[in-house]
Amino acid sequence: MTPDLQDIVASARVVALPLHTRFRGIDTREALLFEGPRGWAEFSPFVEYGDTEAATWLAAAIDFAWTAQPAPLRDRIRVNATVPAVDAATVPDVLARFAGCRTAKVKVAERGQTLADDVARVRAVRDTLGPEGRIRVDANGLWNVDEAEHAVHALNEFDLEYIEQPCATVAELAELRTRVRYLGIPVAADESIRKSDDPLAVARSGAADVIVVKAQPLGGAVHALQIIAATGLPAVVSSALDTAIGLSQGAALAAALPDLPYDCGLGTASLFADDVADLRPRDGAIPVERVAPDAAALDRLAADGERREWWLDRLARCHRVLAER
């Protein structure tokens, strides 16, 4: 069901959340929030995404605001800390914002940095978490196969839980997985799931041991659960740098999974200096519950008029895409 555009616009609020540290090339995260019969939802495809891709994010937001979510099997979700591509010396300060998290995802392969920078950052995470901490690294597909193989060997001493999207293509992931299998480091697929016309290709090609799924890019919890079941692979539910509203949708997806062997990437509220509600990790977890934005926060974080109009125009275009599907 696609509600009328005016039913969405009536409650729409556009917000701009400041980040503690530059992440994914941005200092401020923008999102459009709106309220439906089931509660608040978030529409926040990254600004560079085209309307066809962004419309799937809108479908997810409508689903969350207008329909009941799958029945939860748990009431809290253990989450990981997220470490941006920061200098190693600042790693303890970053991790301190993620209260009780036993797992850290570390960004690597940042443009303008070297493998030595990555090694130093991961070493600082290991030193901070201690031997019992879990470390996963995320290259966002920026290495070729040879670079990724070299990086895996360089990072192997830190007992990696898995390496996320080390290369861009499914074929590259499959080749790398074959090359490094003897090291026992699993390969996880993210972009190869959420940005693919055929998300099941990863499983068919033997390209990954784990899949990373996100509610918004996959069109909502029901479709994401179908993809997870079809791949037959263990899943990690992650955020797309969502506000607290979007994180609550991710938590609803994670809560519905029959098995949840990994900590989820839903602790990213701690990356923000301010948010529309407080869904930062407590004791390494977040609750499974619908979140409503704080009225004062909506005013405090409101985007300027030009950005609001940009998002409302985008909403209208994506709504037309959905209506035509």
N, C-alpha and C positions, 0 to 999 in steps of 0.2 A: 504494500500500500504506500502510495506517495501522497501525503497530505497537500493541500493547497499551499502555494508559496506564502500567501499572506498569513496562514496559520503558523508558519515558521517565523516570518519576519516580525510578527506581533510581539514576540518576547526576545528577539535577537539582541545580543550584546556582544560587541567586539572588544576584546581585551588584548593587552600587550604586556607579557610577563617578563621582567628582567631576570637574566641569568647571573649567577655568581661568577661564572667563568665562561668565556666564549666556547660554544659547543656547536658542532656541525656547521661552523662558519657563521653563526649568528650570536648576537648579544641579547636579543629580545625575541620571545616566542609569541606570535600572534595566533588568536583563535576566535572563532565565532561560536558562541554558546546560545542555545535556545531551549525552551521548555515545552514538553509535550504532555500528554495525559499520564505517562508513566514517570515523568520527572525530567531533569535536565540532561542535555546531551551536548556533545562537542563536535564541531566540524572544523578541522584544522589541517588539511593537506598542506604540505610545504609550498611556499609561494611559487616555486619553479615548476610545479606539476601542472600538466595540461588539464583541461576540463573533463576529458573522458576518464582519466585516472582519478581526478578529484571527486567525480560524481560517485564513485564507489565509497569514498569516505563519507559523503553525504548520506548514501543509503544506510551505512552503519549507524550514523547519528540518528536518522529517522527511526531505524529499528529500535535503538535504545530508548528513544523518547516516546515511542508509540506502542511498543509491543512488550509483552512479558519476556524475560530472559530465561534461558535454560535453568532447570532446577539446580541449585548449588549443592555441592557435595562436601563443602568445607566453609568455615566462616572467617578464615584469615589465610592470607597468602604470604609465604616467606619470599622475600625479595632480595635482590643483589644491590650493592653499591655500584655506581657508575663513575668511572674516573676518566675525565676528558684528557686530551693530549696535552697535559700540563707538564711543567718542569718537575723532575723527580722530587725536588725539595719541598714542593707544596702538596705532595700526595697525602701525608698525614692529616693536613687540614681538610682536604676534600673528604677523606674517609670518615672524619669526625662528624660530618653532617648526616651520616647514615647510621643512625643509632641501632646497634645490635646486629648489623648485617655481617654474616659470616662469609659471604661471597662477594667478589668484586669483578665487574666487567671493565676491562681496561682498553681504551681506544689506542690503536696503533696505526702505523702507515699514514700518518698525517702528512699532507703535502708541506714541503719545506723542512721536514724533520728527517732524521736518519734512523736506521735500525738501532744504533747505539743509544739514541734517545728513548726508543721503545724499551730496550733492555733495562736501562736505568730506571724507567718509570715502573716497569713490572717488578724489578728487584725491590723498589721502595714499597710497593704494595705488599709483596711477600714479607718484607721486614716488619711492616706495620700490622698485618693480619696474623703473622706467626705461621708455624708449620701446619696448623689445622685449618687455616683459611683456604677458601677455594678461589681460584683465579681463572677467568676466561678472558680471552683477548678478541677484539673485533677490529678487522681491517677494512670493513665496508667495501670489499671487492677491489681494493686498490693495488694489490700485488699481482704480478704474473706468476706462473707456476714456479719458476726457478727462484724468484724472490721469496715467495711464500715458503718453499722448502727450506731455503737458507734461514728464514726467520724462525721457522718451527724448531730447527736445530739450535738456534741461538737462544730461544726461549724455553727449551725443553727442561733446563735445570730447575725451573720454577714450578714444576708439577702442574701443568695446565689442565683444567677441567675439560675444556674444548677450545677450538679456534673457530671464530665465527666469520663467515663469508670472507675467507682469505683471498679469493679470486672472484672475478666478475661472472664467469659463465659456468653453466652446469658441467660442460666438458672439462673445464679447468679444475673444478672442484673434484670431479671423479679422478682425474689424473693425479692430483695432489694427494688425495686420500689413499690411492694405491702406493704412492711413493713413501708416505710417512706412516703407513699402517703399523710397521714394525715398532714404532715408538709408542704406540698405544694412545695417541692423542686424537680424540674424536674431532670430526669436522662438522660444523653446524652451518645450515643454510638459512639466510634471512632474506636478502633482496631476491634471491632465486625463487623464493616462495611468494613474497608479497608484491613483487613487481613483474611477475611472469604471467604470460598468457596461459601457461601450462604448469601450474605449481606442482603437479604430480611427477614432472619429469625428473626432479631430484631423486625421488625414490626409485623410479624405473631405471635410472642410470647408475644407481649405487653411488651417488655423489655426496651423500651426507649420512651421518650417524644420528643427527639431531636436527629438528627444524625449529626455527624461531618464528612465532606468529604474532600478529598485531591485529586487534579488533577492527580499527578504522580502515586500514588499507585492504582488508579482506572482506569488507562489507558487513561486518557484524559477527556476533558470536555463533550463530547457527551455521553460517557458511564456513567460518573458521573451524568449527568442530567437524564438519564434513571433510574438509581438507586433511585435518589431522588424522581422522579415522582412515581415510583413503591411502595415506602414505604409510601407515603402520609404524611410524617413527615416533620416538618420544619428543615431546614439545615443550618449549619454553615460551611462555606468554610474556611479551615485552611491550613497552610503550613506544609511541612515536613522538617523544618529548611532549606528552600531553599535559594539559592542566589537570587539576584534581578531578574534574568531571570526566575527562577521558580515561584517567587512571581507574576510576570506579567501573567503567565499562570493561577495561582489561581485567580487573579483578573478577567481574562476573563471568568472563570467559574462562579464566583460570580455575574458578571455583567449580565449573561444570565439567572439567576434565576428569575422566575416570582415574588416570594416573598423573601424578605431578612430581617426577623424580628430581627436578632441578628447581632451584630458587629462580623466581621470575624477575624480569626486568621492569618492575612496576614501582620501583622506589625513586623514580626520577624527579619527584616533587622536591627532593633535597637539592636538586641542581638550581632551583629558582630562588631568587632573593625575596620573592613575594608571589602569592598565588590567590586564586579566588576562594579557596578553602584549604584546610590543612589536612593533607593526606601523606605527610612525611612518614617514613618507617618508624615504628615503635617496637623495640625488641626484635628488630629484623623482619618485621611483617607489617602488612596493611590489612585493614578489615574489609570484608566483603559487604558492601552496603552502597546504596545510592547516595550520592553527595549533591547537596544544593549549594550554590555559590552564596557567599556572604554579600549582602547588599552593599555594604560599605566598600568591600573589596572590588565589586563590579564598578563602582564609581571611581575608586582610586586607580584602578588599572585600565580604565577605559582608553581605547585607542583614539587618536585624534580623528577629526571629521573626515579627512581625506582617506585615511586607512579604513574607517568604518564603511565609507561608500565603496571602496575597492572590494571589501569582503562581501557586501550586500550584492554588488554586481556579480561577483563570482558565484555566490549562492544562487542567484537567479539563473545564471548560465548552466550550472550543474543540475539544478532542478529541472531545466528543460531537457537535459540529457537523460535524466531518469524517466521523465514523462514519455520520452520517445522510445525507451527500451522495450 
